[in-house]
Amino acid sequence: MADDYAFPTGDLMRGKKGLVMGVANHNSIAYGIAAQLAAQGAEMAWTYMGESLERRVRPLAEGLGVKHLIACDVADDASMDSAFAEISKVLGGLDFVVHSIAFANKDELKGSFVDNTTRDGFLTAMNISAYSFVDVARRSAPLMANGGSMICMTYLGAERVIPNYNTMGVAKAALEASTRYIARDLGPKGIRVNAISAGAMRTLSLAGISGGRGMIAQGRAFSAMKEDTSMEGVAGAALWLLSDLGKSTTGEIVHVDAGFHMMGMSADDEAEG
């Protein structure tokens, strides 16, 4: 199914071993990134949570030649211990990590942030969407004896108020700050850490946000390029950051959204004024 996307092939990742976390289906950003990495020769292990998700992602993994599927619940220390012991066993070490995991209660992704955010919901979103990257980085770093690269996925709602993004926006802001602190700590070990801020795309995560489909249409209408964010663009940015092409780049939030993030107002708004 990776053939649905126009991913360039080559040897940029030949001999590189890595971990991809967050593949849910064919439309997942994590899947698109994994497909691009596979096209460049990378060897990967994927994590999943629960038997139903395993059944969904196994055919995708097999289609890309991914041999290692490992159960992992990022909110459970024992599960993380087991997963990373298995990762160390089957791969022997890591050159790259892709973290594409986020969660917030659906009821809190609509309406008023102040009125709809609960203590438990806030802590859950922060734990799974932000702290998990810190934990993954801590566990992955010892497996990167020769240095490496880590990326996570964020969105403009971390920087600006996006209707209905609410708790997830706050969690993504924490994720972006965590990216910089992790980059500072792991830099002396030759490990680069960055985040990709992708535009709205048709993923399961977007489906959980009230008015999510409208975010795609608005992203296209207000972007500089007047086009949707493409999987090829996001995966290409990931390939740059995870390969040796990304040397000397760390602690960055790289926007891949057709220029949506930089716009202050549209030409139509200016004309109306």
C-alpha positions as MATLAB code, in Angstrom:
seq = 'MADDYAFPTGDLMRGKKGLVMGVANHNSIAYGIAAQLAAQGAEMAWTYMGESLERRVRPLAEGLGVKHLIACDVADDASMDSAFAEISKVLGGLDFVVHSIAFANKDELKGSFVDNTTRDGFLTAMNISAYSFVDVARRSAPLMANGGSMICMTYLGAERVIPNYNTMGVAKAALEASTRYIARDLGPKGIRVNAISAGAMRTLSLAGISGGRGMIAQGRAFSAMKEDTSMEGVAGAALWLLSDLGKSTTGEIVHVDAGFHMMGMSADDEAEG';
ca = [
       0.000    0.000    0.000;
       3.012    2.282    0.207;
       2.699    2.418   -3.573;
      -0.192    4.838   -3.032;
       2.423    7.471   -2.177;
       5.221    8.791   -4.379;
       8.149    8.041   -2.085;
      11.640    8.272   -3.571;
      13.741    5.117   -3.275;
      17.427    4.871   -2.500;
      19.997    3.870    0.102;
      19.948    6.784    2.540;
      18.853    4.527    5.407;
      20.644    1.348    4.332;
      22.154   -0.279    7.411;
      20.108    1.916    9.774;
      17.875    0.338   12.410;
      15.023    2.116   14.091;
      11.807    2.157   16.045;
       8.480    3.483   14.769;
       5.697    4.070   17.310;
       2.157    5.060   16.398;
       1.168    3.264   13.196;
      -2.609    2.826   13.372;
      -3.644    2.384    9.737;
      -2.651    3.196    6.156;
      -3.455    6.894    6.699;
      -1.254    7.256    9.773;
       1.572    9.745    9.518;
       3.736    7.119   11.237;
       2.938    4.690    8.417;
       3.841    7.225    5.742;
       7.156    7.925    7.453;
       7.840    4.203    7.860;
       7.082    3.597    4.182;
       9.563    6.289    3.164;
      12.215    4.880    5.503;
      11.634    1.383    4.116;
      11.998    2.715    0.568;
      15.428    4.001    1.605;
      16.532    0.660    3.071;
      15.856    1.042    6.805;
      15.273   -1.918    9.118;
      12.490   -1.254   11.631;
      10.557   -2.487   14.609;
       7.030   -1.163   15.176;
       5.134   -0.993   18.426;
       1.389   -1.459   18.858;
      -1.066   -1.471   21.749;
      -3.672   -4.226   21.966;
      -4.601   -7.221   19.846;
      -7.099   -5.348   17.685;
      -4.447   -2.837   16.638;
      -1.966   -5.618   15.997;
      -4.380   -7.246   13.553;
      -4.775   -3.927   11.779;
      -1.102   -3.038   11.456;
       0.441   -6.460   10.847;
      -0.465   -6.525    7.126;
       0.957   -3.002    6.790;
       4.183   -4.082    8.457;
       4.480   -7.159    6.268;
       3.893   -5.041    3.173;
       6.965   -2.962    4.034;
       9.094   -5.895    5.110;
       8.937   -4.977    8.804;
       9.646   -8.169   10.758;
       9.311   -6.988   14.339;
       5.978   -5.988   15.908;
       6.248   -5.347   19.624;
       3.438   -4.793   22.137;
       3.831   -1.524   24.047;
       1.626    0.652   26.246;
       3.461    3.938   26.781;
       1.382    4.654   29.894;
       2.571    1.482   31.654;
       6.138    1.181   32.946;
       6.149   -2.622   32.929;
       4.990   -2.654   29.314;
       7.697   -0.157   28.371;
      10.330   -2.237   30.175;
       9.281   -5.328   28.254;
       9.045   -3.520   24.909;
      12.493   -1.971   25.081;
      14.055   -5.215   26.251;
      12.593   -6.816   23.117;
      13.727   -3.928   20.914;
      17.270   -4.303   22.213;
      17.108   -8.049   21.602;
      15.800   -8.008   18.020;
      17.605   -4.918   16.718;
      20.691   -4.818   18.911;
      20.698   -1.031   18.848;
      18.934    1.990   17.406;
      19.846    4.640   14.859;
      16.479    6.411   14.797;
      13.168    6.699   16.629;
       9.806    7.937   15.323;
       7.310    8.879   18.056;
       3.828    9.510   16.655;
       1.628    8.907   19.690;
      -0.990   11.241   21.159;
      -4.293   10.958   22.994;
      -6.886   13.189   24.625;
     -10.435   12.399   25.663;
     -12.775   13.075   22.754;
     -15.244   14.962   24.974;
     -12.516   17.498   25.742;
     -11.710   18.185   22.091;
     -14.679   20.447   21.487;
     -16.135   23.690   22.747;
     -14.609   25.526   25.676;
     -11.149   24.526   26.865;
     -11.808   26.034   30.294;
     -15.204   24.406   30.797;
     -14.532   20.988   29.261;
     -11.063   20.146   30.564;
     -11.016   17.779   33.536;
      -8.065   17.067   35.798;
      -7.935   13.407   34.777;
      -8.319   14.268   31.095;
      -5.565   16.874   31.263;
      -3.140   14.507   32.983;
      -3.954   11.687   30.576;
      -3.281   13.891   27.553;
       0.001   15.112   29.028;
       1.104   11.604   29.996;
       0.483    9.933   26.648;
       1.103   12.847   24.285;
       4.126   14.497   25.937;
       5.683   12.504   28.772;
       5.788    9.330   26.675;
       8.325   10.989   24.361;
      10.531   11.821   27.337;
      10.320    8.211   28.510;
      10.973    6.842   25.025;
      13.994    9.123   24.644;
      15.427    8.030   27.989;
      15.047    4.362   27.074;
      16.267    4.758   23.490;
      19.396    6.801   24.181;
      21.417    3.890   25.665;
      20.692    1.916   22.479;
      22.211    4.686   20.329;
      25.865    3.960   20.993;
      26.914    5.657   17.763;
      24.507    8.575   18.005;
      21.206    8.808   16.203;
      18.083   10.827   15.582;
      14.643   11.044   17.189;
      11.530   12.809   15.958;
       8.041   13.362   17.323;
       4.889   14.755   15.718;
       3.241   18.020   16.716;
       0.748   20.540   15.304;
       0.277   24.308   15.112;
      -2.242   24.100   17.956;
       0.787   23.980   20.247;
       1.681   27.535   19.246;
      -1.673   29.141   18.491;
      -5.260   28.670   19.561;
      -7.054   26.267   17.220;
     -10.815   25.772   17.794;
     -11.567   22.462   19.558;
      -7.906   21.426   19.808;
      -7.979   22.404   23.480;
      -6.165   19.951   25.786;
      -4.258   18.439   22.917;
      -2.833   21.852   22.060;
      -1.504   22.255   25.593;
      -0.055   18.741   25.528;
       1.607   19.400   22.174;
       3.117   22.604   23.584;
       4.628   20.499   26.368;
       5.855   18.023   23.747;
       7.619   20.789   21.816;
       9.289   22.127   24.950;
      10.299   18.572   25.866;
      11.862   18.187   22.420;
      14.193   21.107   23.094;
      15.192   19.889   26.548;
      15.785   16.344   25.300;
      17.868   17.741   22.436;
      19.988   19.660   24.948;
      20.555   16.605   27.133;
      21.278   14.095   24.370;
      23.257   16.369   22.047;
      26.631   15.534   23.621;
      25.908   11.862   22.827;
      25.496   12.637   19.145;
      21.727   12.210   19.288;
      19.585   14.746   17.449;
      15.994   15.398   18.553;
      13.418   17.293   16.489;
       9.677   17.646   15.979;
       7.652   17.858   12.775;
       4.629   20.159   12.893;
       2.462   18.715   10.132;
      -0.623   20.358    8.719;
      -4.053   18.802    9.242;
      -4.303   15.426    7.501;
      -6.932   12.682    7.299;
      -5.839   10.565   10.254;
      -7.624    8.818   13.131;
      -6.410   11.558   15.452;
      -8.059   14.262   13.371;
     -11.291   12.274   13.275;
     -11.483   12.553   17.067;
     -11.550   16.361   17.003;
     -14.856   18.161   16.615;
     -14.815   19.837   13.200;
     -11.657   18.002   12.202;
     -12.557   17.815    8.520;
     -12.991   21.568    8.469;
      -9.423   21.934    9.709;
      -8.198   20.319    6.493;
     -10.269   22.626    4.304;
      -9.180   25.693    6.246;
      -5.564   24.579    6.184;
      -5.714   24.377    2.409;
      -7.561   27.674    1.977;
      -5.294   29.698    4.251;
      -1.977   28.052    3.371;
       0.598   29.892    1.284;
       0.571   27.134   -1.324;
      -3.237   26.681   -1.385;
      -2.870   22.914   -1.113;
      -3.282   20.098    1.390;
      -0.355   18.891    3.443;
       0.969   15.820    1.654;
       2.147   12.576    3.205;
       5.125   12.697    0.865;
       6.101   16.082    2.273;
       5.894   14.985    5.891;
       7.694   11.707    5.220;
      10.357   13.552    3.246;
      11.023   15.901    6.147;
      11.260   12.897    8.456;
      13.757   11.229    6.115;
      15.898   14.369    6.140;
      15.876   14.594    9.938;
      16.434   10.876   10.551;
      19.146   10.351    7.940;
      22.672   11.720    7.838;
      21.303   14.590    5.729;
      20.012   16.072    8.976;
      23.407   16.439   10.642;
      23.727   19.566   12.834;
      19.922   20.012   13.027;
      18.484   19.477   16.505;
      15.922   21.041   18.820;
      13.867   22.265   15.874;
      10.113   22.355   15.230;
       9.934   21.838   11.455;
       6.649   22.984    9.914;
       5.382   20.902    7.000;
       1.977   22.450    6.276;
       2.183   24.150    2.873;
       2.977   27.417    4.657;
      -0.181   27.526    6.790;
       1.727   28.375    9.976;
       3.262   31.591    8.639;
       0.099   33.280    7.353;
      -1.390   36.182    9.256;
      -4.436   36.675    7.052;
      -5.596   35.504    3.660;
      -5.652   37.683    0.543;
      -9.466   37.593    0.713;
      -9.392   39.012    4.247;
      -7.045   41.777    3.112;
      -9.301   42.628    0.192;
     -12.351   42.821    2.446;
     -10.509   45.184    4.781;
];
